[in-house]
Amino acid sequence: MEIWKYPINREPGTVHSVPADHCFLSVGLQHGEPQLWLLVDDDVDGTEPGSFVNIQLGMIGTGQSVRGENVADSRFLGTIIDDPHRRVWHIFAKGVKFARQ
């Protein structure tokens, strides 16, 4: 197993291809940029069908409208406090696993 990091873009609907065998660890800032960390199977064979799945990430700032953002069928991952920019971001995702399956 390894820990992999994925950037969370401020554009809605960012999609990442991740190993199907993954588990959510955390969200946070690294060098001022929002990131997602997953525990993944490092023996994944990218040539096998179904070895990777797509996850969709979204960020919504405190006070921003969620209209037009499809968070109803998303899972809340956490809140990132960006002190230097005085922003608070709430991270949502579709397709992220919370326990190894």
N, CA, C and O atoms as CSV, one atom per row, in Angstrom:
chain,resi,resn,atom,element,x,y,z
A,1,MET,N,N,0.847,-1.182,0.000
A,1,MET,CA,C,0.000,0.000,0.000
A,1,MET,C,C,0.892,1.245,0.000
A,1,MET,O,O,1.994,1.242,0.549
A,2,GLU,N,N,0.390,2.296,-0.623
A,2,GLU,CA,C,1.078,3.585,-0.656
A,2,GLU,C,C,0.057,4.693,-0.454
A,2,GLU,O,O,-1.144,4.487,-0.628
A,3,ILE,N,N,0.545,5.864,-0.085
A,3,ILE,CA,C,-0.313,7.048,0.003
A,3,ILE,C,C,-0.045,7.895,-1.236
A,3,ILE,O,O,1.092,8.273,-1.517
A,4,TRP,N,N,-1.123,8.186,-1.972
A,4,TRP,CA,C,-1.037,9.019,-3.163
A,4,TRP,C,C,-1.782,10.316,-2.915
A,4,TRP,O,O,-2.748,10.363,-2.153
A,5,LYS,N,N,-1.306,11.383,-3.584
A,5,LYS,CA,C,-1.876,12.725,-3.431
A,5,LYS,C,C,-2.438,13.195,-4.769
A,5,LYS,O,O,-1.861,12.949,-5.828
A,6,TYR,N,N,-3.577,13.875,-4.693
A,6,TYR,CA,C,-4.234,14.417,-5.883
A,6,TYR,C,C,-4.605,15.871,-5.615
A,6,TYR,O,O,-5.127,16.180,-4.544
A,7,PRO,N,N,-4.346,16.772,-6.566
A,7,PRO,CA,C,-4.743,18.166,-6.376
A,7,PRO,C,C,-6.256,18.324,-6.477
A,7,PRO,O,O,-6.919,17.617,-7.236
A,8,ILE,N,N,-6.782,19.251,-5.711
A,8,ILE,CA,C,-8.201,19.596,-5.787
A,8,ILE,C,C,-8.281,20.967,-6.440
A,8,ILE,O,O,-7.916,21.971,-5.828
A,9,ASN,N,N,-8.750,21.012,-7.661
A,9,ASN,CA,C,-8.855,22.281,-8.382
A,9,ASN,C,C,-10.068,23.062,-7.908
A,9,ASN,O,O,-11.051,22.491,-7.435
A,10,ARG,N,N,-9.981,24.360,-8.043
A,10,ARG,CA,C,-11.105,25.211,-7.641
A,10,ARG,C,C,-12.230,25.186,-8.668
A,10,ARG,O,O,-13.326,25.681,-8.409
A,11,GLU,N,N,-11.958,24.612,-9.825
A,11,GLU,CA,C,-13.001,24.453,-10.842
A,11,GLU,C,C,-13.898,23.293,-10.442
A,11,GLU,O,O,-13.393,22.244,-10.041
A,12,PRO,N,N,-15.209,23.449,-10.539
A,12,PRO,CA,C,-16.105,22.353,-10.148
A,12,PRO,C,C,-15.963,21.149,-11.061
A,12,PRO,O,O,-15.712,21.278,-12.259
A,13,GLY,N,N,-16.128,19.981,-10.469
A,13,GLY,CA,C,-16.174,18.757,-11.250
A,13,GLY,C,C,-14.831,18.211,-11.689
A,13,GLY,O,O,-14.758,17.516,-12.702
A,14,THR,N,N,-13.771,18.502,-10.961
A,14,THR,CA,C,-12.462,17.945,-11.291
A,14,THR,C,C,-12.530,16.417,-11.204
A,14,THR,O,O,-13.025,15.874,-10.217
A,15,VAL,N,N,-12.036,15.728,-12.230
A,15,VAL,CA,C,-12.069,14.264,-12.257
A,15,VAL,C,C,-10.640,13.735,-12.223
A,15,VAL,O,O,-9.767,14.216,-12.946
A,16,HIS,N,N,-10.416,12.735,-11.371
A,16,HIS,CA,C,-9.132,12.047,-11.291
A,16,HIS,C,C,-9.373,10.558,-11.478
A,16,HIS,O,O,-10.374,10.020,-11.006
A,17,SER,N,N,-8.455,9.897,-12.165
A,17,SER,CA,C,-8.470,8.448,-12.282
A,17,SER,C,C,-7.585,7.904,-11.164
A,17,SER,O,O,-6.402,8.235,-11.084
A,18,VAL,N,N,-8.169,7.061,-10.296
A,18,VAL,CA,C,-7.452,6.543,-9.128
A,18,VAL,C,C,-7.581,5.020,-9.098
A,18,VAL,O,O,-8.514,4.469,-9.682
A,19,PRO,N,N,-6.652,4.337,-8.424
A,19,PRO,CA,C,-6.799,2.886,-8.305
A,19,PRO,C,C,-8.139,2.510,-7.681
A,19,PRO,O,O,-8.591,3.149,-6.731
A,20,ALA,N,N,-8.769,1.472,-8.219
A,20,ALA,CA,C,-10.074,1.046,-7.700
A,20,ALA,C,C,-9.975,0.641,-6.237
A,20,ALA,O,O,-10.917,0.842,-5.471
A,21,ASP,N,N,-8.839,0.071,-5.846
A,21,ASP,CA,C,-8.617,-0.319,-4.451
A,21,ASP,C,C,-7.971,0.863,-3.728
A,21,ASP,O,O,-6.747,0.968,-3.653
A,22,HIS,N,N,-8.815,1.748,-3.198
A,22,HIS,CA,C,-8.322,2.930,-2.484
A,22,HIS,C,C,-9.179,3.197,-1.261
A,22,HIS,O,O,-10.278,2.660,-1.114
A,23,CYS,N,N,-8.653,4.032,-0.394
A,23,CYS,CA,C,-9.375,4.424,0.816
A,23,CYS,C,C,-9.047,5.887,1.115
A,23,CYS,O,O,-7.878,6.273,1.129
A,24,PHE,N,N,-10.065,6.689,1.352
A,24,PHE,CA,C,-9.887,8.104,1.672
A,24,PHE,C,C,-9.115,8.262,2.976
A,24,PHE,O,O,-9.397,7.581,3.961
A,25,LEU,N,N,-8.128,9.178,2.972
A,25,LEU,CA,C,-7.390,9.502,4.187
A,25,LEU,C,C,-7.722,10.906,4.683
A,25,LEU,O,O,-8.192,11.071,5.809
A,26,SER,N,N,-7.477,11.927,3.842
A,26,SER,CA,C,-7.727,13.292,4.309
A,26,SER,C,C,-7.682,14.285,3.157
A,26,SER,O,O,-7.289,13.955,2.038
A,27,VAL,N,N,-8.095,15.512,3.464
A,27,VAL,CA,C,-7.928,16.663,2.584
A,27,VAL,C,C,-7.208,17.731,3.393
A,27,VAL,O,O,-7.322,17.777,4.618
A,28,GLY,N,N,-6.471,18.584,2.705
A,28,GLY,CA,C,-5.754,19.655,3.392
A,28,GLY,C,C,-5.006,20.517,2.400
A,28,GLY,O,O,-5.083,20.318,1.187
A,29,LEU,N,N,-4.273,21.492,2.949
A,29,LEU,CA,C,-3.450,22.368,2.123
A,29,LEU,C,C,-2.003,21.900,2.164
A,29,LEU,O,O,-1.501,21.512,3.219
A,30,GLN,N,N,-1.337,21.934,1.027
A,30,GLN,CA,C,0.100,21.732,0.954
A,30,GLN,C,C,0.650,22.841,0.064
A,30,GLN,O,O,0.275,22.951,-1.104
A,31,HIS,N,N,1.528,23.651,0.613
A,31,HIS,CA,C,2.093,24.799,-0.102
A,31,HIS,C,C,0.975,25.701,-0.633
A,31,HIS,O,O,1.082,26.252,-1.729
A,32,GLY,N,N,-0.097,25.848,0.151
A,32,GLY,CA,C,-1.193,26.737,-0.204
A,32,GLY,C,C,-2.179,26.176,-1.204
A,32,GLY,O,O,-3.108,26.874,-1.609
A,33,GLU,N,N,-1.999,24.928,-1.612
A,33,GLU,CA,C,-2.890,24.328,-2.602
A,33,GLU,C,C,-3.675,23.171,-1.994
A,33,GLU,O,O,-3.099,22.346,-1.284
A,34,PRO,N,N,-4.998,23.094,-2.261
A,34,PRO,CA,C,-5.823,22.009,-1.719
A,34,PRO,C,C,-5.427,20.650,-2.312
A,34,PRO,O,O,-5.189,20.530,-3.514
A,35,GLN,N,N,-5.361,19.639,-1.453
A,35,GLN,CA,C,-4.954,18.302,-1.867
A,35,GLN,C,C,-5.866,17.253,-1.243
A,35,GLN,O,O,-6.484,17.477,-0.203
A,36,LEU,N,N,-5.933,16.097,-1.910
A,36,LEU,CA,C,-6.629,14.909,-1.425
A,36,LEU,C,C,-5.587,13.812,-1.276
A,36,LEU,O,O,-4.755,13.623,-2.163
A,37,TRP,N,N,-5.623,13.075,-0.147
A,37,TRP,CA,C,-4.721,11.951,0.061
A,37,TRP,C,C,-5.533,10.672,0.159
A,37,TRP,O,O,-6.526,10.603,0.883
A,38,LEU,N,N,-5.092,9.648,-0.589
A,38,LEU,CA,C,-5.733,8.333,-0.600
A,38,LEU,C,C,-4.694,7.265,-0.284
A,38,LEU,O,O,-3.529,7.385,-0.666
A,39,LEU,N,N,-5.125,6.223,0.414
A,39,LEU,CA,C,-4.328,5.018,0.586
A,39,LEU,C,C,-4.694,4.106,-0.578
A,39,LEU,O,O,-5.864,3.773,-0.763
A,40,VAL,N,N,-3.695,3.701,-1.365
A,40,VAL,CA,C,-3.982,2.932,-2.577
A,40,VAL,C,C,-3.157,1.647,-2.615
A,40,VAL,O,O,-2.127,1.526,-1.952
A,41,ASP,N,N,-3.637,0.700,-3.404
A,41,ASP,CA,C,-2.908,-0.537,-3.657
A,41,ASP,C,C,-1.807,-0.216,-4.652
A,41,ASP,O,O,-2.090,0.095,-5.808
A,42,ASP,N,N,-0.568,-0.287,-4.223
A,42,ASP,CA,C,0.545,0.070,-5.103
A,42,ASP,C,C,0.889,-1.043,-6.089
A,42,ASP,O,O,1.749,-0.854,-6.950
A,43,ASP,N,N,0.238,-2.193,-5.981
A,43,ASP,CA,C,0.445,-3.282,-6.940
A,43,ASP,C,C,-0.552,-3.229,-8.097
A,43,ASP,O,O,-0.667,-4.185,-8.863
A,44,VAL,N,N,-1.266,-2.122,-8.222
A,44,VAL,CA,C,-2.299,-2.011,-9.242
A,44,VAL,C,C,-1.681,-2.143,-10.632
A,44,VAL,O,O,-0.620,-1.586,-10.913
A,45,ASP,N,N,-2.359,-2.884,-11.485
A,45,ASP,CA,C,-1.945,-3.071,-12.870
A,45,ASP,C,C,-2.883,-2.241,-13.731
A,45,ASP,O,O,-4.040,-2.609,-13.933
A,46,GLY,N,N,-2.389,-1.132,-14.232
A,46,GLY,CA,C,-3.218,-0.219,-15.000
A,46,GLY,C,C,-3.738,-0.772,-16.309
A,46,GLY,O,O,-4.565,-0.134,-16.961
A,47,THR,N,N,-3.266,-1.958,-16.712
A,47,THR,CA,C,-3.733,-2.540,-17.964
A,47,THR,C,C,-4.966,-3.412,-17.766
A,47,THR,O,O,-5.645,-3.750,-18.737
A,48,GLU,N,N,-5.266,-3.782,-16.520
A,48,GLU,CA,C,-6.436,-4.627,-16.258
A,48,GLU,C,C,-7.704,-3.775,-16.242
A,48,GLU,O,O,-7.725,-2.717,-15.613
A,49,PRO,N,N,-8.761,-4.221,-16.928
A,49,PRO,CA,C,-10.023,-3.480,-16.894
A,49,PRO,C,C,-10.521,-3.334,-15.455
A,49,PRO,O,O,-10.504,-4.292,-14.682
A,50,GLY,N,N,-10.955,-2.145,-15.113
A,50,GLY,CA,C,-11.497,-1.900,-13.782
A,50,GLY,C,C,-10.461,-1.646,-12.707
A,50,GLY,O,O,-10.812,-1.485,-11.539
A,51,SER,N,N,-9.173,-1.607,-13.084
A,51,SER,CA,C,-8.149,-1.377,-12.067
A,51,SER,C,C,-8.106,0.082,-11.616
A,51,SER,O,O,-7.581,0.387,-10.546
A,52,PHE,N,N,-8.656,0.980,-12.429
A,52,PHE,CA,C,-8.765,2.390,-12.059
A,52,PHE,C,C,-10.218,2.829,-12.187
A,52,PHE,O,O,-10.951,2.327,-13.039
A,53,VAL,N,N,-10.629,3.761,-11.343
A,53,VAL,CA,C,-11.972,4.333,-11.383
A,53,VAL,C,C,-11.842,5.858,-11.362
A,53,VAL,O,O,-10.819,6.397,-10.940
A,54,ASN,N,N,-12.877,6.536,-11.817
A,54,ASN,CA,C,-12.892,7.993,-11.778
A,54,ASN,C,C,-13.576,8.476,-10.509
A,54,ASN,O,O,-14.617,7.960,-10.102
A,55,ILE,N,N,-12.960,9.484,-9.895
A,55,ILE,CA,C,-13.608,10.186,-8.788
A,55,ILE,C,C,-13.759,11.645,-9.209
A,55,ILE,O,O,-12.941,12.174,-9.961
A,56,GLN,N,N,-14.806,12.280,-8.718
A,56,GLN,CA,C,-15.069,13.677,-9.038
A,56,GLN,C,C,-14.998,14.489,-7.768
A,56,GLN,O,O,-15.642,14.153,-6.774
A,57,LEU,N,N,-14.210,15.571,-7.792
A,57,LEU,CA,C,-14.011,16.420,-6.619
A,57,LEU,C,C,-14.591,17.804,-6.864
A,57,LEU,O,O,-14.595,18.299,-7.992
A,58,GLY,N,N,-15.078,18.419,-5.799
A,58,GLY,CA,C,-15.587,19.780,-5.879
A,58,GLY,C,C,-15.300,20.555,-4.613
A,58,GLY,O,O,-15.278,19.988,-3.520
A,59,MET,N,N,-15.081,21.850,-4.758
A,59,MET,CA,C,-14.839,22.746,-3.629
A,59,MET,C,C,-15.904,23.829,-3.617
A,59,MET,O,O,-16.210,24.428,-4.648
A,60,ILE,N,N,-16.459,24.070,-2.452
A,60,ILE,CA,C,-17.425,25.157,-2.304
A,60,ILE,C,C,-16.984,25.994,-1.113
A,60,ILE,O,O,-16.774,25.468,-0.020
A,61,GLY,N,N,-16.847,27.284,-1.323
A,61,GLY,CA,C,-16.424,28.181,-0.259
A,61,GLY,C,C,-17.583,28.550,0.658
A,61,GLY,O,O,-18.738,28.602,0.234
A,62,THR,N,N,-17.254,28.803,1.916
A,62,THR,CA,C,-18.269,29.274,2.859
A,62,THR,C,C,-18.890,30.556,2.308
A,62,THR,O,O,-18.181,31.473,1.894
A,63,GLY,N,N,-20.200,30.605,2.309
A,63,GLY,CA,C,-20.918,31.769,1.803
A,63,GLY,C,C,-21.218,31.710,0.318
A,63,GLY,O,O,-21.961,32.549,-0.191
A,64,GLN,N,N,-20.658,30.737,-0.389
A,64,GLN,CA,C,-20.946,30.597,-1.814
A,64,GLN,C,C,-22.218,29.791,-2.009
A,64,GLN,O,O,-22.532,28.906,-1.213
A,65,SER,N,N,-22.938,30.098,-3.054
A,65,SER,CA,C,-24.151,29.377,-3.381
A,65,SER,C,C,-23.802,27.968,-3.851
A,65,SER,O,O,-22.834,27.771,-4.585
A,66,VAL,N,N,-24.596,26.995,-3.422
A,66,VAL,CA,C,-24.408,25.622,-3.908
A,66,VAL,C,C,-25.356,25.323,-5.056
A,66,VAL,O,O,-25.364,24.209,-5.580
A,67,ARG,N,N,-26.153,26.302,-5.450
A,67,ARG,CA,C,-26.996,26.115,-6.622
A,67,ARG,C,C,-26.114,25.914,-7.836
A,67,ARG,O,O,-25.143,26.645,-8.031
A,68,GLY,N,N,-26.439,24.948,-8.636
A,68,GLY,CA,C,-25.618,24.628,-9.791
A,68,GLY,C,C,-24.510,23.642,-9.446
A,68,GLY,O,O,-23.919,23.033,-10.337
A,69,GLU,N,N,-24.225,23.485,-8.151
A,69,GLU,CA,C,-23.245,22.485,-7.701
A,69,GLU,C,C,-24.028,21.269,-7.263
A,69,GLU,O,O,-24.964,21.391,-6.473
A,70,ASN,N,N,-23.669,20.105,-7.753
A,70,ASN,CA,C,-24.413,18.892,-7.448
A,70,ASN,C,C,-23.789,18.198,-6.241
A,70,ASN,O,O,-23.033,17.239,-6.392
A,71,VAL,N,N,-24.110,18.687,-5.041
A,71,VAL,CA,C,-23.554,18.090,-3.829
A,71,VAL,C,C,-24.526,17.114,-3.175
A,71,VAL,O,O,-24.154,16.412,-2.236
A,72,ALA,N,N,-25.765,17.061,-3.659
A,72,ALA,CA,C,-26.764,16.198,-3.027
A,72,ALA,C,C,-26.350,14.735,-3.054
A,72,ALA,O,O,-26.605,14.005,-2.096
A,73,ASP,N,N,-25.713,14.292,-4.141
A,73,ASP,CA,C,-25.312,12.891,-4.225
A,73,ASP,C,C,-23.795,12.725,-4.054
A,73,ASP,O,O,-23.222,11.718,-4.473
A,74,SER,N,N,-23.159,13.716,-3.439
A,74,SER,CA,C,-21.731,13.664,-3.160
A,74,SER,C,C,-21.498,13.408,-1.682
A,74,SER,O,O,-22.388,13.623,-0.859
A,75,ARG,N,N,-20.302,12.949,-1.346
A,75,ARG,CA,C,-19.908,12.754,0.045
A,75,ARG,C,C,-19.050,13.932,0.482
A,75,ARG,O,O,-18.176,14.383,-0.259
A,76,PHE,N,N,-19.302,14.422,1.678
A,76,PHE,CA,C,-18.484,15.484,2.249
A,76,PHE,C,C,-17.175,14.874,2.737
A,76,PHE,O,O,-17.190,13.907,3.499
A,77,LEU,N,N,-16.037,15.432,2.305
A,77,LEU,CA,C,-14.732,14.907,2.699
A,77,LEU,C,C,-14.111,15.689,3.847
A,77,LEU,O,O,-13.407,15.121,4.682
A,78,GLY,N,N,-14.370,16.983,3.887
A,78,GLY,CA,C,-13.771,17.779,4.951
A,78,GLY,C,C,-13.740,19.252,4.598
A,78,GLY,O,O,-14.167,19.661,3.518
A,79,THR,N,N,-13.229,20.037,5.525
A,79,THR,CA,C,-13.122,21.483,5.377
A,79,THR,C,C,-11.651,21.872,5.430
A,79,THR,O,O,-10.898,21.384,6.272
A,80,ILE,N,N,-11.255,22.753,4.526
A,80,ILE,CA,C,-9.886,23.266,4.478
A,80,ILE,C,C,-9.949,24.752,4.799
A,80,ILE,O,O,-10.692,25.506,4.171
A,81,ILE,N,N,-9.160,25.160,5.783
A,81,ILE,CA,C,-9.085,26.574,6.154
A,81,ILE,C,C,-7.813,27.146,5.544
A,81,ILE,O,O,-6.702,26.737,5.882
A,82,ASP,N,N,-7.997,28.090,4.647
A,82,ASP,CA,C,-6.896,28.740,3.929
A,82,ASP,C,C,-6.688,30.119,4.552
A,82,ASP,O,O,-7.162,31.126,4.027
A,83,ASP,N,N,-5.972,30.150,5.680
A,83,ASP,CA,C,-5.793,31.396,6.436
A,83,ASP,C,C,-5.183,32.545,5.636
A,83,ASP,O,O,-5.701,33.660,5.697
A,84,PRO,N,N,-4.095,32.313,4.884
A,84,PRO,CA,C,-3.501,33.452,4.174
A,84,PRO,C,C,-4.462,34.147,3.218
A,84,PRO,O,O,-4.378,35.358,3.014
A,85,HIS,N,N,-5.380,33.368,2.630
A,85,HIS,CA,C,-6.332,33.945,1.676
A,85,HIS,C,C,-7.693,34.216,2.315
A,85,HIS,O,O,-8.624,34.677,1.654
A,86,ARG,N,N,-7.792,33.921,3.612
A,86,ARG,CA,C,-9.039,34.139,4.361
A,86,ARG,C,C,-10.233,33.455,3.705
A,86,ARG,O,O,-11.304,34.042,3.546
A,87,ARG,N,N,-10.014,32.188,3.327
A,87,ARG,CA,C,-11.075,31.404,2.714
A,87,ARG,C,C,-11.246,30.100,3.479
A,87,ARG,O,O,-10.303,29.569,4.067
A,88,VAL,N,N,-12.472,29.604,3.454
A,88,VAL,CA,C,-12.771,28.285,4.011
A,88,VAL,C,C,-13.447,27.488,2.908
A,88,VAL,O,O,-14.480,27.894,2.375
A,89,TRP,N,N,-12.845,26.337,2.570
A,89,TRP,CA,C,-13.341,25.498,1.485
A,89,TRP,C,C,-13.924,24.203,2.044
A,89,TRP,O,O,-13.371,23.607,2.969
A,90,HIS,N,N,-15.032,23.784,1.477
A,90,HIS,CA,C,-15.689,22.531,1.855
A,90,HIS,C,C,-15.565,21.600,0.648
A,90,HIS,O,O,-15.976,21.944,-0.460
A,91,ILE,N,N,-14.991,20.415,0.880
A,91,ILE,CA,C,-14.647,19.505,-0.199
A,91,ILE,C,C,-15.664,18.368,-0.268
A,91,ILE,O,O,-15.975,17.734,0.740
A,92,PHE,N,N,-16.176,18.122,-1.474
A,92,PHE,CA,C,-17.144,17.065,-1.731
A,92,PHE,C,C,-16.602,16.164,-2.830
A,92,PHE,O,O,-15.804,16.598,-3.661
A,93,ALA,N,N,-17.039,14.902,-2.833
A,93,ALA,CA,C,-16.550,13.970,-3.852
A,93,ALA,C,C,-17.613,12.942,-4.209
A,93,ALA,O,O,-18.498,12.623,-3.416
A,94,LYS,N,N,-17.493,12.440,-5.424
A,94,LYS,CA,C,-18.282,11.301,-5.896
A,94,LYS,C,C,-17.297,10.198,-6.245
A,94,LYS,O,O,-16.304,10.439,-6.931
A,95,GLY,N,N,-17.572,8.990,-5.775
A,95,GLY,CA,C,-16.762,7.838,-6.133
A,95,GLY,C,C,-15.643,7.502,-5.166
A,95,GLY,O,O,-14.956,6.499,-5.363
A,96,VAL,N,N,-15.432,8.302,-4.127
A,96,VAL,CA,C,-14.353,8.036,-3.171
A,96,VAL,C,C,-14.808,7.000,-2.163
A,96,VAL,O,O,-15.910,7.093,-1.622
A,97,LYS,N,N,-13.953,6.006,-1.909
A,97,LYS,CA,C,-14.246,4.954,-0.923
A,97,LYS,C,C,-13.695,5.380,0.439
A,97,LYS,O,O,-12.604,5.942,0.538
A,98,PHE,N,N,-14.473,5.100,1.481
A,98,PHE,CA,C,-14.071,5.467,2.830
A,98,PHE,C,C,-13.530,4.289,3.623
A,98,PHE,O,O,-13.005,4.468,4.722
A,99,ALA,N,N,-13.651,3.108,3.084
A,99,ALA,CA,C,-13.099,1.909,3.729
A,99,ALA,C,C,-12.643,0.979,2.629
A,99,ALA,O,O,-13.244,0.941,1.555
A,100,ARG,N,N,-11.595,0.237,2.883
A,100,ARG,CA,C,-11.120,-0.699,1.870
A,100,ARG,C,C,-12.173,-1.752,1.607
A,100,ARG,O,O,-12.711,-2.350,2.539
A,101,GLN,N,N,-12.468,-1.978,0.344
A,101,GLN,CA,C,-13.527,-2.912,-0.036
A,101,GLN,C,C,-12.976,-3.990,-0.936
A,101,GLN,O,O,-13.717,-4.875,-1.365
